[in-house]
């Protein structure tokens, strides 16, 4: 009888610990998700663009193209730098209104 009581107590304690960990991680991930959403909303509002996934991806692609242009200019490749810069600015002008 005491053995069953001990394992019942042990199961309840272990379940409580697991529940505490799950609730804590759930709160942490909710906090991170809200922070990410607020960051995207603020970024989109500041740039005057939509918060859709396509717009965010186009913004990232445009910034990567501009980064490629800067790297090309640093390697003294003027023609390739101009091409990357024009492509990057074209993509960014499509995203930012």
mmCIF file as gemmi writes it, N, C-alpha and C atoms, coordinates in Angstrom:
data_model
loop_
_atom_site.group_PDB
_atom_site.id
_atom_site.type_symbol
_atom_site.label_atom_id
_atom_site.label_alt_id
_atom_site.label_comp_id
_atom_site.label_asym_id
_atom_site.label_entity_id
_atom_site.label_seq_id
_atom_site.pdbx_PDB_ins_code
_atom_site.Cartn_x
_atom_site.Cartn_y
_atom_site.Cartn_z
_atom_site.occupancy
_atom_site.B_iso_or_equiv
_atom_site.pdbx_formal_charge
_atom_site.auth_seq_id
_atom_site.auth_asym_id
_atom_site.pdbx_PDB_model_num
ATOM 1 N N . UNK Axp A 1 ? 0.816 -1.18 0 1 0 ? 1 A 1
ATOM 2 C CA . UNK Axp A 1 ? 0 0 0 1 0 ? 1 A 1
ATOM 3 C C . UNK Axp A 1 ? 0.869 1.257 0 1 0 ? 1 A 1
ATOM 4 N N . UNK Axp A 2 ? 1.969 1.241 0.76 1 0 ? 2 A 1
ATOM 5 C CA . UNK Axp A 2 ? 2.834 2.41 0.798 1 0 ? 2 A 1
ATOM 6 C C . UNK Axp A 2 ? 3.589 2.578 -0.514 1 0 ? 2 A 1
ATOM 7 N N . UNK Axp A 3 ? 3.899 1.487 -1.187 1 0 ? 3 A 1
ATOM 8 C CA . UNK Axp A 3 ? 4.606 1.57 -2.461 1 0 ? 3 A 1
ATOM 9 C C . UNK Axp A 3 ? 3.73 2.261 -3.496 1 0 ? 3 A 1
ATOM 10 N N . UNK Axp A 4 ? 2.448 1.914 -3.536 1 0 ? 4 A 1
ATOM 11 C CA . UNK Axp A 4 ? 1.534 2.57 -4.478 1 0 ? 4 A 1
ATOM 12 C C . UNK Axp A 4 ? 1.416 4.055 -4.158 1 0 ? 4 A 1
ATOM 13 N N . UNK Axp A 5 ? 1.387 4.414 -2.904 1 0 ? 5 A 1
ATOM 14 C CA . UNK Axp A 5 ? 1.31 5.819 -2.51 1 0 ? 5 A 1
ATOM 15 C C . UNK Axp A 5 ? 2.567 6.585 -2.913 1 0 ? 5 A 1
ATOM 16 N N . UNK Axp A 6 ? 3.722 5.929 -2.774 1 0 ? 6 A 1
ATOM 17 C CA . UNK Axp A 6 ? 4.969 6.588 -3.146 1 0 ? 6 A 1
ATOM 18 C C . UNK Axp A 6 ? 5.02 6.858 -4.649 1 0 ? 6 A 1
ATOM 19 N N . UNK Axp A 7 ? 4.648 5.861 -5.459 1 0 ? 7 A 1
ATOM 20 C CA . UNK Axp A 7 ? 4.694 6.045 -6.906 1 0 ? 7 A 1
ATOM 21 C C . UNK Axp A 7 ? 3.623 7.013 -7.387 1 0 ? 7 A 1
ATOM 22 N N . UNK Axp A 8 ? 2.495 7.041 -6.696 1 0 ? 8 A 1
ATOM 23 C CA . UNK Axp A 8 ? 1.472 8.031 -7.02 1 0 ? 8 A 1
ATOM 24 C C . UNK Axp A 8 ? 2.001 9.435 -6.758 1 0 ? 8 A 1
ATOM 25 N N . UNK Axp A 9 ? 2.646 9.622 -5.613 1 0 ? 9 A 1
ATOM 26 C CA . UNK Axp A 9 ? 3.224 10.925 -5.278 1 0 ? 9 A 1
ATOM 27 C C . UNK Axp A 9 ? 4.332 11.298 -6.258 1 0 ? 9 A 1
ATOM 28 N N . UNK Axp A 10 ? 5.209 10.316 -6.595 1 0 ? 10 A 1
ATOM 29 C CA . UNK Axp A 10 ? 6.298 10.564 -7.523 1 0 ? 10 A 1
ATOM 30 C C . UNK Axp A 10 ? 5.774 10.961 -8.905 1 0 ? 10 A 1
ATOM 31 N N . UNK Axp A 11 ? 4.714 10.297 -9.345 1 0 ? 11 A 1
ATOM 32 C CA . UNK Axp A 11 ? 4.104 10.643 -10.633 1 0 ? 11 A 1
ATOM 33 C C . UNK Axp A 11 ? 3.525 12.038 -10.637 1 0 ? 11 A 1
ATOM 34 N N . UNK Axp A 12 ? 2.892 12.423 -9.541 1 0 ? 12 A 1
ATOM 35 C CA . UNK Axp A 12 ? 2.327 13.765 -9.451 1 0 ? 12 A 1
ATOM 36 C C . UNK Axp A 12 ? 3.414 14.831 -9.431 1 0 ? 12 A 1
ATOM 37 N N . UNK Axp A 13 ? 4.488 14.579 -8.709 1 0 ? 13 A 1
ATOM 38 C CA . UNK Axp A 13 ? 5.591 15.536 -8.645 1 0 ? 13 A 1
ATOM 39 C C . UNK Axp A 13 ? 6.245 15.675 -10.023 1 0 ? 13 A 1
ATOM 40 N N . UNK Axp A 14 ? 6.511 14.553 -10.666 1 0 ? 14 A 1
ATOM 41 C CA . UNK Axp A 14 ? 7.126 14.588 -11.991 1 0 ? 14 A 1
ATOM 42 C C . UNK Axp A 14 ? 6.215 15.275 -13.001 1 0 ? 14 A 1
ATOM 43 N N . UNK Axp A 15 ? 4.923 14.994 -12.929 1 0 ? 15 A 1
ATOM 44 C CA . UNK Axp A 15 ? 3.971 15.655 -13.812 1 0 ? 15 A 1
ATOM 45 C C . UNK Axp A 15 ? 3.915 17.152 -13.583 1 0 ? 15 A 1
ATOM 46 N N . UNK Axp A 16 ? 3.993 17.562 -12.322 1 0 ? 16 A 1
ATOM 47 C CA . UNK Axp A 16 ? 3.982 18.997 -12.004 1 0 ? 16 A 1
ATOM 48 C C . UNK Axp A 16 ? 5.232 19.685 -12.535 1 0 ? 16 A 1
ATOM 49 N N . UNK Axp A 17 ? 6.377 19.03 -12.407 1 0 ? 17 A 1
ATOM 50 C CA . UNK Axp A 17 ? 7.621 19.61 -12.91 1 0 ? 17 A 1
ATOM 51 C C . UNK Axp A 17 ? 7.571 19.748 -14.42 1 0 ? 17 A 1
ATOM 52 N N . UNK Axp A 18 ? 7.105 18.709 -15.102 1 0 ? 18 A 1
ATOM 53 C CA . UNK Axp A 18 ? 7.007 18.767 -16.567 1 0 ? 18 A 1
ATOM 54 C C . UNK Axp A 18 ? 6.024 19.843 -16.983 1 0 ? 18 A 1
ATOM 55 N N . UNK Axp A 19 ? 4.905 19.967 -16.284 1 0 ? 19 A 1
ATOM 56 C CA . UNK Axp A 19 ? 3.907 20.984 -16.606 1 0 ? 19 A 1
ATOM 57 C C . UNK Axp A 19 ? 4.484 22.388 -16.428 1 0 ? 19 A 1
ATOM 58 N N . UNK Axp A 20 ? 5.27 22.587 -15.355 1 0 ? 20 A 1
ATOM 59 C CA . UNK Axp A 20 ? 5.906 23.879 -15.108 1 0 ? 20 A 1
ATOM 60 C C . UNK Axp A 20 ? 6.865 24.231 -16.241 1 0 ? 20 A 1
ATOM 61 N N . UNK Axp A 21 ? 7.659 23.27 -16.685 1 0 ? 21 A 1
ATOM 62 C CA . UNK Axp A 21 ? 8.616 23.503 -17.775 1 0 ? 21 A 1
ATOM 63 C C . UNK Axp A 21 ? 7.881 23.828 -19.071 1 0 ? 21 A 1
ATOM 64 N N . UNK Axp A 22 ? 6.833 23.07 -19.376 1 0 ? 22 A 1
ATOM 65 C CA . UNK Axp A 22 ? 6.077 23.301 -20.607 1 0 ? 22 A 1
ATOM 66 C C . UNK Axp A 22 ? 5.404 24.668 -20.588 1 0 ? 22 A 1
ATOM 67 N N . UNK Axp A 23 ? 4.811 25.033 -19.455 1 0 ? 23 A 1
ATOM 68 C CA . UNK Axp A 23 ? 4.184 26.358 -19.355 1 0 ? 23 A 1
ATOM 69 C C . UNK Axp A 23 ? 5.21 27.478 -19.487 1 0 ? 23 A 1
ATOM 70 N N . UNK Axp A 24 ? 6.387 27.298 -18.896 1 0 ? 24 A 1
ATOM 71 C CA . UNK Axp A 24 ? 7.438 28.31 -19.016 1 0 ? 24 A 1
ATOM 72 C C . UNK Axp A 24 ? 7.931 28.466 -20.443 1 0 ? 24 A 1
ATOM 73 N N . UNK Axp A 25 ? 8.155 27.35 -21.115 1 0 ? 25 A 1
ATOM 74 C CA . UNK Axp A 25 ? 8.604 27.422 -22.51 1 0 ? 25 A 1
ATOM 75 C C . UNK Axp A 25 ? 7.521 27.987 -23.415 1 0 ? 25 A 1
ATOM 76 N N . UNK Axp A 26 ? 6.278 27.65 -23.136 1 0 ? 26 A 1
ATOM 77 C CA . UNK Axp A 26 ? 5.175 28.201 -23.925 1 0 ? 26 A 1
ATOM 78 C C . UNK Axp A 26 ? 5.12 29.718 -23.789 1 0 ? 26 A 1
ATOM 79 N N . UNK Axp A 27 ? 5.273 30.204 -22.565 1 0 ? 27 A 1
ATOM 80 C CA . UNK Axp A 27 ? 5.291 31.655 -22.347 1 0 ? 27 A 1
ATOM 81 C C . UNK Axp A 27 ? 6.465 32.319 -23.04 1 0 ? 27 A 1
ATOM 82 N N . UNK Axp A 28 ? 7.632 31.683 -22.996 1 0 ? 28 A 1
ATOM 83 C CA . UNK Axp A 28 ? 8.818 32.237 -23.655 1 0 ? 28 A 1
ATOM 84 C C . UNK Axp A 28 ? 8.629 32.31 -25.167 1 0 ? 28 A 1
ATOM 85 N N . UNK Axp A 29 ? 8.104 31.229 -25.754 1 0 ? 29 A 1
ATOM 86 C CA . UNK Axp A 29 ? 7.902 31.234 -27.202 1 0 ? 29 A 1
ATOM 87 C C . UNK Axp A 29 ? 6.801 32.205 -27.621 1 0 ? 29 A 1
ATOM 88 N N . UNK Axp A 30 ? 5.774 32.384 -26.804 1 0 ? 30 A 1
ATOM 89 C CA . UNK Axp A 30 ? 4.754 33.392 -27.094 1 0 ? 30 A 1
ATOM 90 C C . UNK Axp A 30 ? 5.359 34.792 -27.05 1 0 ? 30 A 1
ATOM 91 N N . UNK Axp A 31 ? 6.226 35.025 -26.069 1 0 ? 31 A 1
ATOM 92 C CA . UNK Axp A 31 ? 6.892 36.32 -25.959 1 0 ? 31 A 1
ATOM 93 C C . UNK Axp A 31 ? 7.755 36.597 -27.189 1 0 ? 31 A 1
ATOM 94 N N . UNK Axp A 32 ? 8.521 35.596 -27.627 1 0 ? 32 A 1
ATOM 95 C CA . UNK Axp A 32 ? 9.368 35.766 -28.812 1 0 ? 32 A 1
ATOM 96 C C . UNK Axp A 32 ? 8.538 35.963 -30.076 1 0 ? 32 A 1
ATOM 97 N N . UNK Axp A 33 ? 7.43 35.237 -30.195 1 0 ? 33 A 1
ATOM 98 C CA . UNK Axp A 33 ? 6.573 35.387 -31.372 1 0 ? 33 A 1
ATOM 99 C C . UNK Axp A 33 ? 5.949 36.782 -31.42 1 0 ? 33 A 1
ATOM 100 N N . UNK Axp A 34 ? 5.493 37.272 -30.282 1 0 ? 34 A 1
ATOM 101 C CA . UNK Axp A 34 ? 4.923 38.625 -30.244 1 0 ? 34 A 1
ATOM 102 C C . UNK Axp A 34 ? 5.975 39.681 -30.548 1 0 ? 34 A 1
ATOM 103 N N . UNK Axp A 35 ? 7.189 39.49 -30.032 1 0 ? 35 A 1
ATOM 104 C CA . UNK Axp A 35 ? 8.259 40.442 -30.31 1 0 ? 35 A 1
ATOM 105 C C . UNK Axp A 35 ? 8.605 40.445 -31.797 1 0 ? 35 A 1
ATOM 106 N N . UNK Axp A 36 ? 8.666 39.268 -32.401 1 0 ? 36 A 1
ATOM 107 C CA . UNK Axp A 36 ? 8.943 39.18 -33.836 1 0 ? 36 A 1
ATOM 108 C C . UNK Axp A 36 ? 7.848 39.818 -34.666 1 0 ? 36 A 1
ATOM 109 N N . UNK Axp A 37 ? 6.614 39.57 -34.29 1 0 ? 37 A 1
ATOM 110 C CA . UNK Axp A 37 ? 5.49 40.179 -35.012 1 0 ? 37 A 1
ATOM 111 C C . UNK Axp A 37 ? 5.484 41.683 -34.895 1 0 ? 37 A 1
ATOM 112 N N . UNK Axp A 38 ? 5.763 42.184 -33.698 1 0 ? 38 A 1
ATOM 113 C CA . UNK Axp A 38 ? 5.826 43.637 -33.51 1 0 ? 38 A 1
ATOM 114 C C . UNK Axp A 38 ? 6.991 44.244 -34.287 1 0 ? 38 A 1
ATOM 115 N N . UNK Axp A 39 ? 8.12 43.529 -34.361 1 0 ? 39 A 1
ATOM 116 C CA . UNK Axp A 39 ? 9.258 44.016 -35.133 1 0 ? 39 A 1
ATOM 117 C C . UNK Axp A 39 ? 8.902 44.119 -36.617 1 0 ? 39 A 1
ATOM 118 N N . UNK Axp A 40 ? 8.27 43.078 -37.153 1 0 ? 40 A 1
ATOM 119 C CA . UNK Axp A 40 ? 7.877 43.086 -38.57 1 0 ? 40 A 1
ATOM 120 C C . UNK Axp A 40 ? 6.858 44.188 -38.833 1 0 ? 40 A 1
ATOM 121 N N . UNK Axp A 41 ? 5.89 44.359 -37.938 1 0 ? 41 A 1
ATOM 122 C CA . UNK Axp A 41 ? 4.9 45.425 -38.115 1 0 ? 41 A 1
ATOM 123 C C . UNK Axp A 41 ? 5.548 46.801 -38.089 1 0 ? 41 A 1
ATOM 124 N N . UNK Axp A 42 ? 6.464 47.021 -37.156 1 0 ? 42 A 1
ATOM 125 C CA . UNK Axp A 42 ? 7.139 48.319 -37.086 1 0 ? 42 A 1
ATOM 126 C C . UNK Axp A 42 ? 8.017 48.574 -38.296 1 0 ? 42 A 1
ATOM 127 N N . UNK Axp A 43 ? 8.725 47.544 -38.756 1 0 ? 43 A 1
ATOM 128 C CA . UNK Axp A 43 ? 9.565 47.677 -39.942 1 0 ? 43 A 1
ATOM 129 C C . UNK Axp A 43 ? 8.722 47.993 -41.174 1 0 ? 43 A 1
ATOM 130 N N . UNK Axp A 44 ? 7.625 47.282 -41.324 1 0 ? 44 A 1
ATOM 131 C CA . UNK Axp A 44 ? 6.753 47.506 -42.477 1 0 ? 44 A 1
ATOM 132 C C . UNK Axp A 44 ? 6.11 48.889 -42.423 1 0 ? 44 A 1
ATOM 133 N N . UNK Axp A 45 ? 5.717 49.314 -41.239 1 0 ? 45 A 1
ATOM 134 C CA . UNK Axp A 45 ? 5.103 50.638 -41.104 1 0 ? 45 A 1
ATOM 135 C C . UNK Axp A 45 ? 6.117 51.731 -41.415 1 0 ? 45 A 1
ATOM 136 N N . UNK Axp A 46 ? 7.358 51.566 -40.966 1 0 ? 46 A 1
ATOM 137 C CA . UNK Axp A 46 ? 8.387 52.579 -41.208 1 0 ? 46 A 1
ATOM 138 C C . UNK Axp A 46 ? 8.753 52.657 -42.682 1 0 ? 46 A 1
ATOM 139 N N . UNK Axp A 47 ? 8.75 51.517 -43.371 1 0 ? 47 A 1
ATOM 140 C CA . UNK Axp A 47 ? 9.105 51.506 -44.789 1 0 ? 47 A 1
ATOM 141 C C . UNK Axp A 47 ? 7.901 51.751 -45.698 1 0 ? 47 A 1
ATOM 142 N N . UNK Axp A 48 ? 6.709 51.681 -45.145 1 0 ? 48 A 1
ATOM 143 C CA . UNK Axp A 48 ? 5.508 51.881 -45.946 1 0 ? 48 A 1
ATOM 144 C C . UNK Axp A 48 ? 5.206 50.705 -46.854 1 0 ? 48 A 1
ATOM 145 N N . UNK Axp A 49 ? 5.423 49.492 -46.349 1 0 ? 49 A 1
ATOM 146 C CA . UNK Axp A 49 ? 5.181 48.307 -47.16 1 0 ? 49 A 1
ATOM 147 C C . UNK Axp A 49 ? 4.207 47.383 -46.446 1 0 ? 49 A 1
ATOM 148 N N . UNK Axp A 50 ? 3.757 46.356 -47.159 1 0 ? 50 A 1
ATOM 149 C CA . UNK Axp A 50 ? 2.851 45.373 -46.581 1 0 ? 50 A 1
ATOM 150 C C . UNK Axp A 50 ? 3.631 44.421 -45.687 1 0 ? 50 A 1
ATOM 151 N N . UNK Axp A 51 ? 2.911 43.731 -44.811 1 0 ? 51 A 1
ATOM 152 C CA . UNK Axp A 51 ? 3.552 42.764 -43.925 1 0 ? 51 A 1
ATOM 153 C C . UNK Axp A 51 ? 3.432 41.341 -44.452 1 0 ? 51 A 1
ATOM 154 N N . UNK Axp A 52 ? 3.164 41.184 -45.732 1 0 ? 52 A 1
ATOM 155 C CA . UNK Axp A 52 ? 3.025 39.844 -46.285 1 0 ? 52 A 1
ATOM 156 C C . UNK Axp A 52 ? 4.388 39.171 -46.416 1 0 ? 52 A 1
ATOM 157 N N . UNK Axp A 53 ? 4.353 37.872 -46.499 1 0 ? 53 A 1
ATOM 158 C CA . UNK Axp A 53 ? 5.589 37.101 -46.602 1 0 ? 53 A 1
ATOM 159 C C . UNK Axp A 53 ? 6.338 37.434 -47.89 1 0 ? 53 A 1
ATOM 160 N N . UNK Axp A 54 ? 5.612 37.67 -48.972 1 0 ? 54 A 1
ATOM 161 C CA . UNK Axp A 54 ? 6.239 38.001 -50.252 1 0 ? 54 A 1
ATOM 162 C C . UNK Axp A 54 ? 6.987 39.328 -50.155 1 0 ? 54 A 1
ATOM 163 N N . UNK Axp A 55 ? 6.388 40.307 -49.49 1 0 ? 55 A 1
ATOM 164 C CA . UNK Axp A 55 ? 7.044 41.609 -49.334 1 0 ? 55 A 1
ATOM 165 C C . UNK Axp A 55 ? 8.299 41.509 -48.481 1 0 ? 55 A 1
ATOM 166 N N . UNK Axp A 56 ? 8.239 40.736 -47.411 1 0 ? 56 A 1
ATOM 167 C CA . UNK Axp A 56 ? 9.406 40.571 -46.545 1 0 ? 56 A 1
ATOM 168 C C . UNK Axp A 56 ? 10.521 39.853 -47.295 1 0 ? 56 A 1
ATOM 169 N N . UNK Axp A 57 ? 10.173 38.815 -48.05 1 0 ? 57 A 1
ATOM 170 C CA . UNK Axp A 57 ? 11.183 38.098 -48.839 1 0 ? 57 A 1
ATOM 171 C C . UNK Axp A 57 ? 11.786 38.991 -49.916 1 0 ? 57 A 1
ATOM 172 N N . UNK Axp A 58 ? 10.956 39.806 -50.572 1 0 ? 58 A 1
ATOM 173 C CA . UNK Axp A 58 ? 11.468 40.724 -51.585 1 0 ? 58 A 1
ATOM 174 C C . UNK Axp A 58 ? 12.393 41.76 -50.959 1 0 ? 58 A 1
ATOM 175 N N . UNK Axp A 59 ? 12.072 42.217 -49.76 1 0 ? 59 A 1
ATOM 176 C CA . UNK Axp A 59 ? 12.945 43.156 -49.059 1 0 ? 59 A 1
ATOM 177 C C . UNK Axp A 59 ? 14.297 42.515 -48.772 1 0 ? 59 A 1
ATOM 178 N N . UNK Axp A 60 ? 14.287 41.28 -48.322 1 0 ? 60 A 1
ATOM 179 C CA . UNK Axp A 60 ? 15.536 40.57 -48.035 1 0 ? 60 A 1
ATOM 180 C C . UNK Axp A 60 ? 16.349 40.369 -49.304 1 0 ? 60 A 1
ATOM 181 N N . UNK Axp A 61 ? 15.684 39.989 -50.399 1 0 ? 61 A 1
ATOM 182 C CA . UNK Axp A 61 ? 16.391 39.793 -51.673 1 0 ? 61 A 1
ATOM 183 C C . UNK Axp A 61 ? 16.988 41.103 -52.167 1 0 ? 61 A 1
ATOM 184 N N . UNK Axp A 62 ? 16.227 42.19 -52.063 1 0 ? 62 A 1
ATOM 185 C CA . UNK Axp A 62 ? 16.733 43.494 -52.489 1 0 ? 62 A 1
ATOM 186 C C . UNK Axp A 62 ? 17.94 43.936 -51.682 1 0 ? 62 A 1
ATOM 187 N N . UNK Axp A 63 ? 17.895 43.715 -50.379 1 0 ? 63 A 1
ATOM 188 C CA . UNK Axp A 63 ? 19.044 44.077 -49.535 1 0 ? 63 A 1
ATOM 189 C C . UNK Axp A 63 ? 20.252 43.2 -49.838 1 0 ? 63 A 1
ATOM 190 N N . UNK Axp A 64 ? 20.021 41.934 -50.15 1 0 ? 64 A 1
ATOM 191 C CA . UNK Axp A 64 ? 21.129 41.054 -50.525 1 0 ? 64 A 1
ATOM 192 C C . UNK Axp A 64 ? 21.753 41.489 -51.851 1 0 ? 64 A 1
ATOM 193 N N . UNK Axp A 65 ? 20.933 41.953 -52.786 1 0 ? 65 A 1
ATOM 194 C CA . UNK Axp A 65 ? 21.46 42.442 -54.059 1 0 ? 65 A 1
ATOM 195 C C . UNK Axp A 65 ? 22.297 43.707 -53.851 1 0 ? 65 A 1
ATOM 196 N N . UNK Axp A 66 ? 21.831 44.593 -52.975 1 0 ? 66 A 1
ATOM 197 C CA . UNK Axp A 66 ? 22.625 45.789 -52.684 1 0 ? 66 A 1
ATOM 198 C C . UNK Axp A 66 ? 23.93 45.435 -51.979 1 0 ? 66 A 1
ATOM 199 N N . UNK Axp A 67 ? 23.895 44.445 -51.118 1 0 ? 67 A 1
ATOM 200 C CA . UNK Axp A 67 ? 25.112 43.973 -50.467 1 0 ? 67 A 1
ATOM 201 C C . UNK Axp A 67 ? 26.085 43.408 -51.507 1 0 ? 67 A 1
ATOM 202 N N . UNK Axp A 68 ? 25.553 42.683 -52.483 1 0 ? 68 A 1
ATOM 203 C CA . UNK Axp A 68 ? 26.398 42.164 -53.564 1 0 ? 68 A 1
ATOM 204 C C . UNK Axp A 68 ? 27.004 43.297 -54.384 1 0 ? 68 A 1
ATOM 205 N N . UNK Axp A 69 ? 26.243 44.364 -54.557 1 0 ? 69 A 1
ATOM 206 C CA . UNK Axp A 69 ? 26.763 45.523 -55.292 1 0 ? 69 A 1
ATOM 207 C C . UNK Axp A 69 ? 27.927 46.163 -54.538 1 0 ? 69 A 1
ATOM 208 N N . UNK Axp A 70 ? 27.781 46.31 -53.231 1 0 ? 70 A 1
ATOM 209 C CA . UNK Axp A 70 ? 28.856 46.897 -52.43 1 0 ? 70 A 1
ATOM 210 C C . UNK Axp A 70 ? 30.102 46.021 -52.498 1 0 ? 70 A 1
ATOM 211 N N . UNK Axp A 71 ? 29.923 44.712 -52.403 1 0 ? 71 A 1
ATOM 212 C CA . UNK Axp A 71 ? 31.072 43.801 -52.494 1 0 ? 71 A 1
ATOM 213 C C . UNK Axp A 71 ? 31.729 43.884 -53.871 1 0 ? 71 A 1
ATOM 214 N N . UNK Axp A 72 ? 30.919 44.016 -54.926 1 0 ? 72 A 1
ATOM 215 C CA . UNK Axp A 72 ? 31.482 44.13 -56.268 1 0 ? 72 A 1
ATOM 216 C C . UNK Axp A 72 ? 32.268 45.429 -56.414 1 0 ? 72 A 1
ATOM 217 N N . UNK Axp A 73 ? 31.748 46.52 -55.856 1 0 ? 73 A 1
ATOM 218 C CA . UNK Axp A 73 ? 32.478 47.787 -55.92 1 0 ? 73 A 1
ATOM 219 C C . UNK Axp A 73 ? 33.785 47.706 -55.132 1 0 ? 73 A 1
ATOM 220 N N . UNK Axp A 74 ? 33.777 46.983 -54.026 1 0 ? 74 A 1
ATOM 221 C CA . UNK Axp A 74 ? 35.005 46.843 -53.235 1 0 ? 74 A 1
ATOM 222 C C . UNK Axp A 74 ? 36.045 45.999 -53.958 1 0 ? 74 A 1
ATOM 223 N N . UNK Axp A 75 ? 35.614 45.109 -54.854 1 0 ? 75 A 1
ATOM 224 C CA . UNK Axp A 75 ? 36.54 44.329 -55.666 1 0 ? 75 A 1
ATOM 225 C C . UNK Axp A 75 ? 36.923 45.074 -56.942 1 0 ? 75 A 1
ATOM 226 N N . UNK Axp A 76 ? 36.472 46.297 -57.069 1 0 ? 76 A 1
ATOM 227 C CA . UNK Axp A 76 ? 36.75 47.164 -58.222 1 0 ? 76 A 1
ATOM 228 C C . UNK Axp A 76 ? 36.108 46.633 -59.499 1 0 ? 76 A 1
ATOM 229 N N . UNK Axp A 77 ? 34.986 45.964 -59.361 1 0 ? 77 A 1
ATOM 230 C CA . UNK Axp A 77 ? 34.221 45.511 -60.524 1 0 ? 77 A 1
ATOM 231 C C . UNK Axp A 77 ? 33.046 46.475 -60.705 1 0 ? 77 A 1
ATOM 232 N N . UNK Axp A 78 ? 33.317 47.543 -61.44 1 0 ? 78 A 1
ATOM 233 C CA . UNK Axp A 78 ? 32.359 48.636 -61.573 1 0 ? 78 A 1
ATOM 234 C C . UNK Axp A 78 ? 31.09 48.194 -62.299 1 0 ? 78 A 1
ATOM 235 N N . UNK Axp A 79 ? 31.235 47.48 -63.413 1 0 ? 79 A 1
ATOM 236 C CA . UNK Axp A 79 ? 30.066 47.086 -64.223 1 0 ? 79 A 1
ATOM 237 C C . UNK Axp A 79 ? 29.161 46.149 -63.429 1 0 ? 79 A 1
ATOM 238 N N . UNK Axp A 80 ? 29.75 45.135 -62.801 1 0 ? 80 A 1
ATOM 239 C CA . UNK Axp A 80 ? 28.951 44.197 -62.014 1 0 ? 80 A 1
ATOM 240 C C . UNK Axp A 80 ? 28.317 44.894 -60.809 1 0 ? 80 A 1
ATOM 241 N N . UNK Axp A 81 ? 29.021 45.83 -60.202 1 0 ? 81 A 1
ATOM 242 C CA . UNK Axp A 81 ? 28.468 46.591 -59.087 1 0 ? 81 A 1
ATOM 243 C C . UNK Axp A 81 ? 27.264 47.407 -59.495 1 0 ? 81 A 1
ATOM 244 N N . UNK Axp A 82 ? 27.352 48.029 -60.671 1 0 ? 82 A 1
ATOM 245 C CA . UNK Axp A 82 ? 26.215 48.821 -61.168 1 0 ? 82 A 1
ATOM 246 C C . UNK Axp A 82 ? 25.028 47.914 -61.458 1 0 ? 82 A 1
ATOM 247 N N . UNK Axp A 83 ? 25.269 46.747 -62.036 1 0 ? 83 A 1
ATOM 248 C CA . UNK Axp A 83 ? 24.177 45.807 -62.342 1 0 ? 83 A 1
ATOM 249 C C . UNK Axp A 83 ? 23.499 45.346 -61.056 1 0 ? 83 A 1
ATOM 250 N N . UNK Axp A 84 ? 24.3 44.932 -60.046 1 0 ? 84 A 1
ATOM 251 C CA . UNK Axp A 84 ? 23.721 44.487 -58.773 1 0 ? 84 A 1
ATOM 252 C C . UNK Axp A 84 ? 22.956 45.62 -58.094 1 0 ? 84 A 1
ATOM 253 N N . UNK Axp A 85 ? 23.508 46.841 -58.144 1 0 ? 85 A 1
ATOM 254 C CA . UNK Axp A 85 ? 22.854 47.976 -57.5 1 0 ? 85 A 1
ATOM 255 C C . UNK Axp A 85 ? 21.521 48.292 -58.171 1 0 ? 85 A 1
ATOM 256 N N . UNK Axp A 86 ? 21.508 48.267 -59.499 1 0 ? 86 A 1
ATOM 257 C CA . UNK Axp A 86 ? 20.257 48.545 -60.198 1 0 ? 86 A 1
ATOM 258 C C . UNK Axp A 86 ? 19.204 47.474 -59.925 1 0 ? 86 A 1
ATOM 259 N N . UNK Axp A 87 ? 19.625 46.204 -59.905 1 0 ? 87 A 1
ATOM 260 C CA . UNK Axp A 87 ? 18.679 45.129 -59.582 1 0 ? 87 A 1
ATOM 261 C C . UNK Axp A 87 ? 18.162 45.265 -58.154 1 0 ? 87 A 1
ATOM 262 N N . UNK Axp A 88 ? 19.04 45.554 -57.228 1 0 ? 88 A 1
ATOM 263 C CA . UNK Axp A 88 ? 18.63 45.717 -55.837 1 0 ? 88 A 1
ATOM 264 C C . UNK Axp A 88 ? 17.677 46.883 -55.651 1 0 ? 88 A 1
ATOM 265 N N . UNK Axp A 89 ? 17.986 48.002 -56.262 1 0 ? 89 A 1
ATOM 266 C CA . UNK Axp A 89 ? 17.108 49.167 -56.155 1 0 ? 89 A 1
ATOM 267 C C . UNK Axp A 89 ? 15.77 48.919 -56.836 1 0 ? 89 A 1
ATOM 268 N N . UNK Axp A 90 ? 15.779 48.163 -57.935 1 0 ? 90 A 1
ATOM 269 C CA . UNK Axp A 90 ? 14.525 47.845 -58.611 1 0 ? 90 A 1
ATOM 270 C C . UNK Axp A 90 ? 13.634 46.981 -57.724 1 0 ? 90 A 1
ATOM 271 N N . UNK Axp A 91 ? 14.221 45.966 -57.088 1 0 ? 91 A 1
ATOM 272 C CA . UNK Axp A 91 ? 13.44 45.103 -56.205 1 0 ? 91 A 1
ATOM 273 C C . UNK Axp A 91 ? 12.929 45.886 -54.998 1 0 ? 91 A 1
ATOM 274 N N . UNK Axp A 92 ? 13.775 46.725 -54.408 1 0 ? 92 A 1
ATOM 275 C CA . UNK Axp A 92 ? 13.352 47.516 -53.258 1 0 ? 92 A 1
ATOM 276 C C . UNK Axp A 92 ? 12.289 48.548 -53.625 1 0 ? 92 A 1
ATOM 277 N N . UNK Axp A 93 ? 12.368 49.103 -54.816 1 0 ? 93 A 1
ATOM 278 C CA . UNK Axp A 93 ? 11.346 50.065 -55.226 1 0 ? 93 A 1
ATOM 279 C C . UNK Axp A 93 ? 10.008 49.376 -55.458 1 0 ? 93 A 1
ATOM 280 N N . UNK Axp A 94 ? 10.038 48.084 -55.792 1 0 ? 94 A 1
ATOM 281 C CA . UNK Axp A 94 ? 8.81 47.32 -55.959 1 0 ? 94 A 1
ATOM 282 C C . UNK Axp A 94 ? 8.167 47.054 -54.605 1 0 ? 94 A 1
ATOM 283 N N . UNK Axp A 95 ? 8.978 46.895 -53.564 1 0 ? 95 A 1
ATOM 284 C CA . UNK Axp A 95 ? 8.471 46.549 -52.23 1 0 ? 95 A 1
ATOM 285 C C . UNK Axp A 95 ? 8.037 47.791 -51.469 1 0 ? 95 A 1
ATOM 286 N N . UNK Axp A 96 ? 8.899 48.792 -51.409 1 0 ? 96 A 1
ATOM 287 C CA . UNK Axp A 96 ? 8.644 49.979 -50.595 1 0 ? 96 A 1
ATOM 288 C C . UNK Axp A 96 ? 7.853 50.974 -51.436 1 0 ? 96 A 1
ATOM 289 N N . UNK Axp A 97 ? 6.732 51.414 -50.868 1 0 ? 97 A 1
ATOM 290 C CA . UNK Axp A 97 ? 5.868 52.331 -51.621 1 0 ? 97 A 1
ATOM 291 C C . UNK Axp A 97 ? 6.205 53.744 -51.27 1 0 ? 97 A 1
